[in-house]
């Protein structure tokens, strides 16, 4: 390797080090604490938050938001779905002064405070709850503190949100809940 190539590599490394002087580079993102008053980490999500029940979003809270945060984003998905990862909620541009989302966030594209909701895999806006076809499924609520307000429209997909967040994640955290198929005990038995 000649001297010019070595200098070019050193220059590129110096730029990368300068660029990566942020928490998210090299997996050093700060940790948000994520909780819910409706269920504990790894606990069962109450039936009322299920798709086939009241289908209202559970309350989600976060803390330890770093300085410089301009917005918060939340993604909820089910990695155990038969067709792979199933998206239940995409919500972003939550004001950084908010410490969580209340129970029953309205199912509309843009909320009064400027928070924007994306599309879920049920083809709707906002939250649609657990509806596992069998067994017990995990539901992961991932919360991201971002150094930007994202330029995405209502109805953005999880993939679009992840792309827009790239390079802007200051901190992240998650809360896992579980749900199982609801059995209708009022139905007539089949003999």
N, CA and C of each residue as an Amber inpcrd file, in Angstrom:
protein
   573
   0.8610000  -1.1690000   0.0000000   0.0000000   0.0000000   0.0000000
   0.9040000   1.2280000   0.0000000   0.6000000   2.1590000  -0.8740000
   1.4480000   3.3470000  -0.9610000   1.0560000   4.4000000   0.0890000
   1.8990000   5.4010000   0.2450000   1.7200000   6.4460000   1.2570000
   0.4140000   7.2090000   1.0700000   0.0430000   7.4620000  -0.1770000
  -1.1930000   8.1990000  -0.4730000  -2.4280000   7.4170000  -0.0110000
  -2.4530000   6.1080000  -0.2140000  -3.5730000   5.2550000   0.2150000
  -3.6930000   5.2300000   1.7310000  -2.5370000   5.1340000   2.3930000
  -2.5470000   5.1270000   3.8610000  -3.0790000   6.4450000   4.3980000
  -2.6740000   7.5600000   3.8210000  -3.1730000   8.8710000   4.2460000
  -4.6730000   8.9950000   3.9940000  -5.1420000   8.4820000   2.8680000
  -6.5820000   8.5290000   2.5570000  -7.3790000   7.7180000   3.5820000
  -6.8620000   6.5560000   3.9650000  -7.5420000   5.7210000   4.9600000
  -7.5530000   6.4190000   6.3120000  -6.4120000   6.9920000   6.7140000
  -6.3480000   7.7180000   7.9860000  -7.2990000   8.9050000   8.0010000
  -7.3840000   9.6280000   6.8940000  -8.2940000  10.7680000   6.7880000
  -9.7490000  10.2920000   6.9150000 -10.0780000   9.2040000   6.2320000
 -11.4390000   8.6570000   6.3070000 -11.7620000   8.2160000   7.7320000
 -10.7960000   7.5820000   8.4170000 -11.0190000   7.1740000   9.8040000
 -11.2220000   8.3810000  10.7190000 -10.4410000   9.4200000  10.4980000
 -10.5870000  10.6360000  11.2900000 -11.9690000  11.2510000  11.0970000
 -12.4400000  11.2890000   9.8560000 -13.7910000  11.7970000   9.5810000
 -14.8550000  10.9200000  10.2340000 -14.6730000   9.6070000  10.1600000
 -15.6430000   8.6870000  10.7580000 -15.6940000   8.8650000  12.2710000
 -14.5300000   9.0280000  12.9000000 -14.4980000   9.2430000  14.3480000
 -15.1970000  10.5420000  14.7020000 -14.9540000  11.5860000  13.9360000
 -15.5970000  12.8740000  14.1940000 -17.1040000  12.7640000  13.9860000
 -17.5310000  12.0960000  12.9090000 -18.9520000  11.9320000  12.6220000
 -19.6280000  11.0860000  13.6920000 -18.9260000  10.0470000  14.1670000
 -19.5160000   9.1240000  15.1290000 -19.3500000   9.5850000  16.5680000
 -19.1140000  10.8380000  16.7800000 -19.0460000  11.3540000  18.1380000
 -20.4540000  11.5860000  18.6550000 -21.3180000  10.6230000  18.4170000
 -22.7110000  10.6510000  18.8620000 -23.0050000   9.3350000  19.5370000
 -24.0350000   9.3150000  20.3570000 -24.3550000   8.1210000  21.1440000
 -24.6920000   6.9150000  20.2880000 -25.3240000   7.1190000  19.1290000
 -25.8120000   5.9680000  18.3820000 -24.7340000   5.2280000  17.6150000
 -23.6020000   5.8540000  17.3610000 -22.5490000   5.1960000  16.5950000
 -21.9510000   4.0640000  17.4120000 -21.5830000   3.0340000  16.7380000
 -20.9700000   1.8640000  17.3500000 -21.8330000   1.2650000  18.4530000
 -23.1530000   1.4220000  18.3380000 -24.0600000   0.8210000  19.2970000
 -24.0130000   1.4440000  20.6840000 -23.5870000   2.6930000  20.7920000
 -23.4610000   3.3330000  22.0970000 -24.6690000   4.1870000  22.4450000
 -25.8080000   3.9250000  21.8710000 -26.9870000   4.7430000  22.1460000
 -27.3210000   4.7000000  23.6310000 -27.6870000   5.8500000  24.1600000
 -28.1140000   5.9190000  25.5590000 -29.3500000   5.0470000  25.7280000
 -29.6430000   4.6960000  26.9490000 -30.7600000   3.8040000  27.2270000
 -31.9250000   4.5860000  27.8250000 -33.0740000   4.5120000  27.1720000
 -34.3030000   5.0610000  27.7290000 -34.9350000   3.9910000  28.6120000
 -35.5710000   4.4240000  29.6700000 -36.3400000   3.4960000  30.4940000
 -37.7750000   3.5540000  29.9920000 -38.3330000   2.4100000  29.6030000
 -39.6890000   2.3500000  29.0530000 -40.5450000   1.4720000  29.9660000
 -41.7240000   1.9930000  30.3430000 -42.6240000   1.2720000  31.2390000
 -44.0730000   1.4670000  30.7940000 -44.9610000   0.7020000  31.4180000
 -46.3960000   0.8740000  31.2140000 -47.0940000   0.6000000  32.5400000
 -48.1130000   1.3840000  32.8300000 -48.9030000   1.1130000  34.0340000
 -49.8920000  -0.0280000  33.7830000 -49.9950000  -0.4810000  32.5320000
 -50.9320000  -1.5550000  32.1850000 -50.3180000  -2.9500000  32.3010000
 -48.9950000  -3.0610000  32.1340000 -48.3230000  -4.3600000  32.2160000
 -46.8520000  -4.1470000  32.5240000 -46.2470000  -5.1690000  33.1270000
 -44.8230000  -5.1350000  33.4550000 -44.0030000  -5.7130000  32.3160000
 -42.6990000  -5.4910000  32.3510000 -41.7780000  -6.0700000  31.3730000
 -42.0010000  -7.5830000  31.3040000 -42.3070000  -8.0630000  30.0970000
 -42.5350000  -9.4870000  29.8760000 -43.8930000  -9.9860000  30.3230000
 -44.7220000  -9.0930000  30.8610000 -46.0340000  -9.4870000  31.3690000
 -47.0970000  -9.5440000  30.2820000 -48.2610000 -10.0240000  30.6770000
 -49.3840000 -10.1240000  29.7460000 -50.0230000  -8.7490000  29.5560000
 -50.2700000  -8.3980000  28.3100000 -50.9540000  -7.1520000  27.9770000
 -52.4440000  -7.3640000  28.2400000 -53.0910000  -6.4840000  28.9900000
 -54.5160000  -6.6740000  29.2820000 -55.3500000  -6.8190000  28.0020000
 -56.3690000  -7.6800000  28.0650000 -57.2190000  -7.9800000  26.9100000
 -57.8220000  -6.7240000  26.2730000 -58.1430000  -5.7090000  27.0880000
 -58.7900000  -4.5270000  26.5100000 -57.9220000  -3.8340000  25.4630000
 -56.6250000  -4.1030000  25.4650000 -55.7260000  -3.5090000  24.4700000
 -55.6200000  -4.3780000  23.2160000 -56.3240000  -5.5070000  23.2000000
 -56.2870000  -6.4330000  22.0770000 -57.1730000  -5.9800000  20.9230000
 -56.8180000  -6.3930000  19.7280000 -57.5330000  -6.0230000  18.5000000
 -58.9970000  -6.4350000  18.5440000 -59.2760000  -7.5820000  19.1410000
 -60.6400000  -8.0940000  19.1700000 -61.4200000  -7.6780000  20.4170000
 -60.8700000  -6.7590000  21.1900000 -61.5410000  -6.2340000  22.3760000
 -61.7550000  -4.7350000  22.1570000 -61.3830000  -3.9080000  23.1400000
 -61.5470000  -2.4580000  22.9960000 -60.5550000  -1.8710000  21.9930000
 -59.4380000  -2.5610000  21.7930000 -58.4220000  -2.1600000  20.8220000
 -57.9200000  -0.7360000  21.0700000 -57.6580000  -0.4190000  22.3370000
 -57.1120000   0.8910000  22.6760000 -55.6440000   0.7370000  23.0550000
 -54.8520000   1.7230000  22.6910000 -53.4220000   1.6610000  22.9810000
 -53.1770000   1.6880000  24.4870000 -52.2010000   0.9240000  24.9400000
 -51.8580000   0.9730000  26.3640000 -51.0510000   2.2370000  26.6610000
 -51.0540000   2.6660000  27.9260000 -50.1980000   3.7960000  28.2760000
 -48.7370000   3.3430000  28.2360000 -47.8850000   4.1500000  27.6230000
 -46.4520000   3.8580000  27.5420000 -45.7170000   5.0910000  28.0670000
 -44.7860000   4.8840000  28.9760000 -44.0230000   5.9910000  29.5460000
 -42.5290000   5.7600000  29.3160000 -41.7730000   6.8560000  29.2530000
 -40.3210000   6.7490000  29.1090000 -39.6530000   7.8110000  29.9680000
 -38.3990000   7.5310000  30.3080000 -37.6150000   8.4900000  31.0820000
 -36.1620000   8.3860000  30.6550000 -35.3530000   9.2880000  31.1550000
 -33.9290000   9.3910000  30.8100000 -33.7420000   9.8700000  29.3780000
 -34.5910000  10.7970000  28.9280000 -34.4650000  11.3660000  27.5850000
 -33.2460000  12.2940000  27.5830000 -32.3030000  12.0910000  26.6620000
 -31.0870000  12.9020000  26.6710000 -31.3120000  14.3390000  26.1900000
 -30.4130000  15.2030000  26.6130000 -30.4160000  16.5890000  26.1590000
 -30.2200000  16.6030000  24.6410000 -30.8550000  17.5220000  23.9790000
 -30.7450000  17.6140000  22.5260000 -31.8240000  16.8460000  21.7840000
 -32.7040000  16.1610000  22.5190000 -33.7860000  15.4130000  21.8840000
 -34.8020000  16.3950000  21.2990000 -35.1340000  16.2040000  20.0160000
 -36.1000000  17.0700000  19.3280000 -37.4510000  16.3870000  19.1390000
 -37.4460000  15.0370000  19.1530000 -38.7000000  14.2940000  19.0120000
 -38.5080000  12.8700000  19.5070000 -39.6380000  12.2160000  19.7440000
 -39.6690000  10.8160000  20.1960000 -40.4460000  10.0160000  19.1560000
 -40.0410000   8.7740000  18.9370000 -40.7720000   7.8620000  18.0490000
 -40.9990000   6.5440000  18.7800000 -42.1120000   5.8900000  18.4590000
 -42.4410000   4.5900000  19.0540000 -42.8700000   3.6390000  17.9440000
 -42.3600000   2.4260000  18.0090000 -42.7600000   1.3540000  17.0980000
 -43.1560000   0.1660000  17.9570000 -44.3000000  -0.4330000  17.6670000
 -44.6960000  -1.6750000  18.3330000 -44.9090000  -2.7330000  17.2690000
 -44.2570000  -3.8710000  17.4700000 -44.4610000  -4.9610000  16.5250000
 -44.4270000  -6.3140000  17.2180000 -44.8790000  -7.3200000  16.4790000
 -44.9710000  -8.7020000  16.9500000 -43.9960000  -9.5430000  16.1270000
 -42.8430000  -9.9080000  16.6990000 -41.8800000 -10.7100000  15.9400000
 -42.2850000 -12.1730000  15.7830000 -43.3520000 -12.5960000  16.4660000
 -43.7840000 -13.9950000  16.4200000 -44.9080000 -14.2590000  15.4150000
 -45.2940000 -13.2400000  14.6620000 -46.3940000 -13.3910000  13.7070000
 -46.0350000 -14.4330000  12.6380000 -47.0400000 -15.1780000  12.1510000
 -46.7720000 -16.2290000  11.1570000 -46.0700000 -15.7330000   9.8900000
 -46.3850000 -14.5030000   9.4580000 -45.7620000 -13.9750000   8.2370000
 -44.5470000 -13.1130000   8.5490000 -43.9840000 -13.2760000   9.7310000
 -42.8340000 -12.4600000  10.1350000 -43.3010000 -11.2710000  10.9430000
 -42.4150000 -10.3410000  11.1420000 -42.6680000  -9.1650000  11.9540000
 -43.9620000  -8.4580000  11.5390000 -44.9020000  -8.2820000  12.4860000
 -46.1980000  -7.6440000  12.2190000 -46.2480000  -6.3270000  12.9840000
 -46.4370000  -5.2330000  12.2610000 -46.3990000  -3.8930000  12.8550000
 -47.7710000  -3.5190000  13.4120000 -47.7910000  -3.1310000  14.6990000
 -49.0270000  -2.7470000  15.3770000 -49.1440000  -1.2390000  15.5820000
 -47.9990000  -0.5260000  15.5960000 -48.0610000   0.9150000  15.8660000
 -46.7980000   1.5870000  15.3770000 -46.9790000   2.6890000  14.6730000
 -45.8920000   3.5640000  14.2360000 -46.3380000   4.9770000  14.5960000
 -45.6020000   5.6340000  15.4910000 -45.9650000   6.9800000  15.9250000
 -44.6720000   7.7690000  16.1470000 -44.6250000   8.9920000  15.6410000
 -43.3670000   9.7530000  15.6800000 -43.6360000  11.2500000  15.7650000
 -42.5620000  12.0050000  15.8690000 -42.6140000  13.4580000  16.0830000
 -43.3920000  13.8090000  17.3540000 -43.2900000  12.9210000  18.3350000
 -43.8590000  13.1840000  19.6530000 -42.9800000  14.2630000  20.2880000
 -43.5620000  15.3280000  20.8250000 -42.7430000  16.3760000  21.4380000
 -41.8310000  15.8140000  22.5350000 -40.5880000  16.2870000  22.5980000
 -39.6280000  15.7400000  23.5710000 -39.9880000  16.0550000  25.0190000
 -40.9030000  16.9720000  25.2290000 -41.3460000  17.3010000  26.5790000
 -42.3270000  16.2630000  27.1220000 -42.8900000  15.4520000  26.2410000
 -43.8180000  14.3980000  26.6690000 -43.0320000  13.2900000  27.3640000
 -43.6110000  12.7330000  28.3930000 -42.9690000  11.6420000  29.1290000
 -43.6470000  10.3110000  28.8620000 -44.5200000  10.2980000  27.8420000
 -45.1940000   9.0670000  27.4890000 -46.4160000   9.3280000  26.6360000
 -47.1100000   8.2530000  26.3590000 -48.3600000   8.3020000  25.6140000
 -49.4640000   7.7880000  26.5280000 -50.6050000   8.4670000  26.5410000
 -51.6930000   8.0080000  27.4090000 -52.3890000   6.7870000  26.8140000
 -53.2010000   6.1500000  27.6080000 -54.0340000   5.0690000  27.1080000
 -55.0280000   5.6450000  26.1030000 -55.2750000   4.9110000  25.0370000
 -56.2960000   5.3020000  24.0700000 -55.9340000   6.4750000  23.1830000
 -54.7180000   6.4930000  22.6410000 -54.3470000   7.5480000  21.6930000
 -55.2980000   7.4690000  20.4930000 -55.8960000   8.6070000  20.0860000
 -56.8490000   8.5810000  18.9540000 -56.2150000   8.0300000  17.6690000
 -57.0240000   7.3270000  16.8870000 -56.5540000   6.7390000  15.6240000
 -56.7140000   7.7500000  14.5000000 -55.8170000   8.7240000  14.4840000
 -55.8320000   9.7200000  13.4130000 -54.3980000   9.9960000  13.0060000
 -54.2330000  10.5060000  11.8000000 -52.9020000  10.7160000  11.2400000
 -52.0520000  11.7020000  12.0150000 -52.5990000  12.8830000  12.3010000
 -51.8450000  13.9140000  13.0150000 -52.6500000  14.3260000  14.2450000
 -51.9880000  14.2600000  15.3950000 -52.6340000  14.6310000  16.6450000
 -52.4780000  16.1260000  16.8970000 -53.2110000  16.6220000  17.8550000
 -53.2510000  18.0610000  18.1400000 -51.8780000  18.6550000  18.4360000
 -51.0030000  17.8920000  19.0730000 -49.6780000  18.4180000  19.4400000
 -48.6300000  18.2460000  18.3370000 -49.0470000  17.7830000  17.1480000
 -48.1200000  17.5950000  16.0330000 -47.5740000  16.1920000  15.9110000
 -47.8940000  15.3330000  16.8710000 -47.4860000  13.9310000  16.7880000
 -48.1300000  13.3170000  15.5510000 -47.3550000  12.4870000  14.8460000
 -47.8250000  11.8810000  13.5940000 -47.8690000  10.3640000  13.7630000
 -48.9360000   9.7550000  13.2340000 -49.0480000   8.3000000  13.2780000
 -48.9120000   7.7170000  11.8770000 -48.1880000   6.6160000  11.8320000
 -47.9750000   5.9360000  10.5740000 -48.9620000   4.8000000  10.3790000
 -48.6970000   4.0300000   9.3450000 -49.5610000   2.8940000   9.0040000
 -49.0980000   1.6600000   9.7640000 -50.0670000   0.8550000  10.1790000
 -49.7320000  -0.4330000  10.7770000 -50.0500000  -1.5280000   9.7530000
 -49.7580000  -2.7590000  10.0960000 -49.9940000  -3.8490000   9.1440000
 -51.4500000  -4.2810000   9.0520000 -52.3370000  -3.6370000   9.8270000
 -53.7780000  -3.8470000   9.6850000 -54.3400000  -2.8710000   8.6360000
 -53.4510000  -2.0780000   8.0500000 -53.7760000  -1.0670000   7.0280000
 -54.5420000   0.1130000   7.6160000 -54.2490000   0.4320000   8.8720000
 -54.8970000   1.5650000   9.5110000 -53.8840000   2.5160000  10.0940000
 -54.3640000   3.6590000  10.5840000 -53.5340000   4.6290000  11.2990000
 -53.4920000   4.2630000  12.7650000 -52.3950000   4.5690000  13.4080000
 -52.3120000   4.4300000  14.8470000 -52.2010000   2.9940000  15.3090000
 -52.6290000   2.7960000  16.5400000 -52.4760000   1.5130000  17.2210000
 -53.5960000   0.5440000  16.8720000 -53.2050000  -0.6860000  16.5820000
 -54.1250000  -1.8180000  16.5380000 -53.4600000  -2.9070000  17.3520000
 -54.1890000  -3.4430000  18.3100000 -53.6230000  -4.3110000  19.3290000
 -53.3690000  -5.7450000  18.9380000 -52.8620000  -6.4980000  19.9150000
 -52.5400000  -7.9030000  19.6970000 -53.7430000  -8.7130000  19.2240000
 -53.4640000  -9.6270000  18.3060000 -54.4780000 -10.5520000  17.7950000
 -53.7810000 -11.8380000  17.3590000 -53.0560000 -12.4720000  18.2860000
 -52.3150000 -13.6620000  17.8670000 -53.2570000 -14.7710000  17.4100000
 -52.9580000 -15.4190000  16.2750000 -53.8280000 -16.4860000  15.7680000
 -53.6950000 -17.7790000  16.5750000 -52.6110000 -17.9120000  17.3400000
 -52.3760000 -19.1020000  18.1520000 -51.3020000 -18.7780000  19.1960000
 -51.2710000 -19.5220000  20.2530000 -50.2030000 -19.4250000  21.2410000
 -50.0220000 -18.0470000  21.8570000 -48.8620000 -17.8750000  22.4710000
 -48.4980000 -16.6060000  23.0810000 -47.4910000 -15.8960000  22.1810000
 -47.7540000 -14.6210000  21.9080000 -46.8610000 -13.8140000  21.0850000
 -46.2580000 -12.7020000  21.9270000 -45.0660000 -12.2440000  21.5010000
 -44.4030000 -11.1090000  22.1450000 -44.7240000  -9.8340000  21.3650000
 -44.8810000  -8.7360000  22.0980000 -45.1350000  -7.4230000  21.4900000
 -44.0860000  -6.4820000  22.0520000 -43.2920000  -5.9100000  21.1740000
 -42.1740000  -5.0810000  21.6010000 -42.4770000  -3.6190000  21.2760000
 -42.5120000  -2.8000000  22.3090000 -42.6940000  -1.3530000  22.1800000
 -41.2950000  -0.7370000  22.2460000 -40.8060000  -0.2410000  21.1220000
 -39.4800000   0.3780000  21.0710000 -39.6500000   1.8930000  20.9990000
 -38.9310000   2.5880000  21.8640000 -39.0190000   4.0430000  21.9560000
 -37.6530000   4.6240000  21.5940000 -37.6710000   5.6690000  20.7570000
 -36.4400000   6.2960000  20.2820000 -36.4620000   7.7930000  20.5710000
 -35.3780000   8.3100000  21.1320000 -35.1800000   9.7550000  21.2860000
 -34.3430000  10.2020000  20.0930000 -34.8390000  11.1910000  19.3630000
 -34.1960000  11.6130000  18.1160000 -33.7250000  13.0650000  18.1960000
 -32.6770000  13.3700000  17.4490000 -32.1710000  14.7380000  17.4220000
 -32.7790000  15.5570000  16.2830000 -33.9190000  15.1080000  15.7750000
 -34.5750000  15.7910000  14.6560000 -36.0870000  15.5750000  14.7150000
 -36.7940000  16.4960000  14.0840000 -38.2190000  16.2970000  13.8010000
 -38.2410000  15.7230000  12.3940000 -38.8870000  14.6010000  12.2250000
 -38.8170000  13.8700000  10.9550000 -39.7690000  14.4300000   9.9050000
 -39.2920000  14.4630000   8.6810000 -40.0690000  14.9600000   7.5480000
 -40.7760000  13.7870000   6.8680000 -41.7480000  13.2330000   7.5920000
 -42.5420000  12.1180000   7.0810000 -44.0140000  12.4640000   7.2250000
 -44.8110000  11.9720000   6.3250000 -46.2570000  12.2110000   6.3490000
 -46.9640000  11.1710000   7.2110000 -48.1720000  11.4860000   7.6140000
 -49.0310000  10.5080000   8.2750000 -49.1850000   9.3140000   7.3370000
 -49.1860000   8.1280000   7.8960000 -49.2970000   6.9180000   7.0910000
 -47.9470000   6.3250000   6.7110000 -46.8500000   6.9390000   7.1630000
 -45.5220000   6.3880000   6.8810000 -45.4290000   4.9860000   7.4790000
 -44.6890000   4.1270000   6.8230000 -44.5210000   2.7480000   7.2930000
 -43.3600000   2.6560000   8.2830000 -43.2720000   1.5220000   8.9440000
 -42.1590000   1.2730000   9.8600000 -40.8290000   1.4000000   9.1150000
 -40.7460000   0.8460000   7.9190000 -39.5060000   0.8940000   7.1300000
 -39.1420000   2.3410000   6.8100000 -40.1240000   3.1450000   6.4260000
 -39.8590000   4.5560000   6.1370000 -39.3990000   5.2900000   7.3940000
 -40.0230000   4.9870000   8.5200000 -39.6230000   5.6200000   9.7740000
 -38.1950000   5.2320000  10.1410000 -37.8710000   3.9580000  10.0630000
 -36.5140000   3.5200000  10.3820000 -35.4870000   4.2110000   9.4860000
 -35.8140000   4.3530000   8.2050000 -34.9070000   5.0430000   7.2850000
 -34.7150000   6.4940000   7.6610000 -35.8050000   7.1680000   8.0090000
 -35.7300000   8.5880000   8.3780000 -34.9970000   8.7850000   9.7060000
 -35.0560000   7.7970000  10.6030000 -34.3890000   7.9080000  11.9070000
 -32.8880000   7.6600000  11.8230000 -32.4330000   7.0060000  10.7750000
 -31.0120000   6.6620000  10.6560000 -30.1550000   7.9170000  10.8240000
 -29.1820000   7.8300000  11.7010000 -28.2960000   8.9520000  11.9600000
 -28.8440000   9.9710000  12.9460000 -30.0430000   9.7220000  13.4850000
 -30.6770000  10.6890000  14.3990000 -31.0150000  10.1190000  15.7740000
 -30.6590000   8.8730000  16.0440000 -31.0400000   8.2280000  17.3080000
 -30.0440000   8.6070000  18.4110000 -30.5560000   9.2870000  19.4280000
 -29.7440000   9.6600000  20.5870000 -29.8460000   8.6100000  21.6920000
 -31.0200000   8.0120000  21.8270000 -31.2490000   7.0160000  22.8690000
 -32.4160000   6.1320000  22.4470000 -32.4550000   4.9480000  23.0070000
 -33.5720000   4.0460000  22.7370000 -33.7890000   3.1070000  23.9100000
 -34.9760000   2.5630000  23.9640000 -35.3190000   1.6020000  24.9940000
 -36.5170000   0.8060000  24.5280000 -36.8480000  -0.2450000  25.2490000
 -37.9860000  -1.0590000  24.8360000 -38.6920000  -1.6830000  26.0380000
 -39.9270000  -2.0480000  25.7780000 -40.7620000  -2.7440000  26.7450000
 -41.4100000  -3.9100000  26.0040000 -41.2930000  -5.1130000  26.5750000
 -41.8980000  -6.2940000  25.9520000 -43.1230000  -6.7050000  26.7440000
 -44.1940000  -6.9700000  26.0110000 -45.4010000  -7.5180000  26.6040000
 -45.7690000  -8.7810000  25.8580000 -46.7100000  -9.5310000  26.3980000
 -47.1390000 -10.7710000  25.7530000 -48.6550000 -10.7990000  25.6690000
 -49.1560000 -11.5650000  24.7130000 -50.5950000 -11.7380000  24.5700000
 -50.8510000 -13.1220000  23.9850000 -52.0070000 -13.6640000  24.3260000
 -52.3750000 -14.9680000  23.7620000 -53.7440000 -14.8590000  23.1300000
 -54.0230000 -15.8020000  22.2620000 -55.3050000 -15.8270000  21.5680000
 -56.4430000 -15.8650000  22.5800000 -57.3940000 -14.9930000  22.3550000
 -58.5820000 -14.9520000  23.2320000 -59.4980000 -16.0840000  22.8320000
 -59.9290000 -16.8400000  23.8170000 -60.8480000 -17.9500000  23.5540000
 -62.2590000 -17.4790000  23.9020000 -63.1590000 -17.6470000  22.9720000
 -64.5560000 -17.2280000  23.1590000 -65.2910000 -18.3450000  23.8850000
 -65.4730000 -18.1790000  25.1850000 -66.1470000 -19.2300000  25.9640000
 -67.6650000 -19.1360000  25.8560000 -68.1650000 -18.0870000  25.2100000
 -69.6130000 -17.9520000  25.0610000 -70.1450000 -18.7170000  23.8430000
 -69.2190000 -19.1710000  22.9960000 -69.6410000 -19.8750000  21.7790000
 -70.1710000 -21.2640000  22.1280000 -71.0950000 -21.7290000  21.3270000
 -71.6560000 -23.0660000  21.4830000 -70.5680000 -24.0930000  21.1860000
 -70.4530000 -25.1230000  22.0040000 -69.4330000 -26.1540000  21.7190000
 -69.8040000 -26.9230000  20.4450000 -68.7700000 -27.2910000  19.7130000
 -68.9620000 -28.0980000  18.5170000 -68.8070000 -29.5520000  18.9070000
 -69.8560000 -30.3500000  18.6430000 -69.8140000 -31.7700000  19.0290000
 -69.7490000 -32.6340000  17.7950000
